[in-house]
Amino acid sequence: MRAAPLILALLNLPLTLASTSAEDLLPGAIAAFPGETVVLKAHAVGQQIYQCKAAADGKLAWALLEPIASLMVDGKLVGRHFKGPTWELGDSSAVVGKAIGDAPGQKAGDIAWLKLEVVSRSGSGKLSDVTAVQRINTLGGVLEDSCDRPGATRGMPYAADYVFLRKS
């Protein structure tokens, strides 16, 4: 499937967050801790950008370089997701996370579900008291082809729901 039609399909997906909350049963590795409450739920559509580089065994392989995605709430653009990993809203608040747990995506080709601990924040907006981020309901994003040119980059379309949590 070409990237452009897949991106259009991802944009037209129904937002699945209505039935998902921090209290719902998620895999233990990414579940909300007791006392964590939802600050914001956003749907992301974009690409996972990979770079061809030497792996630990010396063979060339694709490695994640960065995500590039738009964050939407109720169909409206509210922010962006990019290298760090960083989430930034239009109110200039932003958080940077570090993965602390993961679970497999629902199908082959879907990137993993994650729980990330916020390691830094900026701004005084909606994300200012966020302490963790969950990435759930992923679709696409995995790149499994071989690479043969060091430094080459390639993007894979993906969609995900991000749940921003804070400690109560």
N, C-alpha and C positions, 0 to 999 in steps of 0.2 A: 504494500500500500504506500503510495507517495505521501510525503510529509504534509503537503497542503490539505488534501482531503481528510487526513487523520486529525489535523488541528481543527478543521471545521467541525468534524464529528465530536471532538472533545468539547468544543465551545457549546454545542447543542445538547450535551448531556444534561439530564435533570440533576440538580444539586441534591446530593444524597445526605446532606447534613441534618435534615429535619428529624431523622430517626436515630441520629448518632449524638450522644452526649458523653461527657467524661465519666458518667456513671454506668453507661452501657458496658456490656461484657466485651472487652478487647483482650487480645493476648496479654498475658501477665507482663511481658517484657516492655509493653508500651502503655499499659493501663495507667490511668490517673492515680496518684497517691491519695490516701485519705486526706481530706482537707483541701484538695485542689478543686477550684471551681472554674468554669468556662468564662472567659472574658470576651472572646470573639471566635466565630467560625467563618472561615473563608475558603472559597474554591479557587484553585490555581490551575491555570492552563499555560503551558509553555514548552520548553525543551530542557532535557538533560544534555549538557555539552560534555563530550568526551574528547580526550587527547590520546594519541598513540605514543606510548613510551615503553621503555624497558621495564619489565616486571622484576620481582626479586630473583627469578631464575634466569634473568638476562634476555628472555624472549619478549618480543614486542606484543603489547596487549593494550586494549582501550582502558583508560582510567578516567573516572569522573573528574572533570575540571571544574564545572560549576552548573548550577541550575539558572535558568532565566525564565521567569514566569510572571504573569499578571495575577493579582489577587482580586477576587470579586466577591461581593456580598449582595444578595438579591439582584444579581445581574448587573450590578454597577461596579466599575473599577474603583478599588479603594487603596491599592498599593501594588508593591512588587516584591518578588523573591529573587535573590541573586547570591553570588559567591559569598561565602562566609561559613555556613549558610546564614544569610541575613533576610529578614522580613522587614519591610519599611512601608508605613502607611502614609497616606496623603497629609495626615496631621503632623508629619515629620517625626513621629515616634518610630523607633526601630529596635529590634533585638537580634542578637547573634546567638546561635545555638551550637551545642556539641552533643552528638549522639550518645545516649546512655542505654538505649534498648532498641531492638528491631524484631520484626516478624516478617515472614515472607508475604509477598503480594498474593492476591487471590488466584492469579493465573500466571503461566509462564509468560515472560515479557513485561510483567508489571514490576516496577521497582518496589523495594521493601517498604513496609510500614515502619515508622520510626517514632521514638520518643526522644526529644532533645531537651537538654537542660540549658537554660539561658545563661550565657557566660558574660554577656555585656548588653547594655541597653543605652538608648539615648532618646532625648526628647521627653515631653511631658504629656503626650497624648495617650491614646487608647492602649498602647503596648507598654506604657511606662512601668506597670507593676506585674507584667507577665514573667513567670518563672520557668515555664516549660511549654513546649510545642509538640503536638502529636501530628504526624503525617499519616493519614489513613485513606482508604478508598482509592488507592492508586490505580492508574490505568496507563499502561505503556511505560516508556522511558528506558527500558533495558536495551543495551547494544551488545550483541553477541558475535558480530562479524570479526574476522581477523583483520589486523592492520599490518601494513608493511612499510610505512613511511613515518619515522619518528617526527613528532611535532604536528602531525596532521590532526585536524579536529573534525568532529562530526556531531550533529545534534539529533536527538531522538525525541519526538513529541511525547508529552505526558500530561496527565491531569491528576490532581490529588485534592483532598480536603485537608486543611490545616486547622487544628483546634488549639487556640492559645489559652493557656491555663495560668492561674495565680494561686498562691497559697492563701487560704482564708485566715 
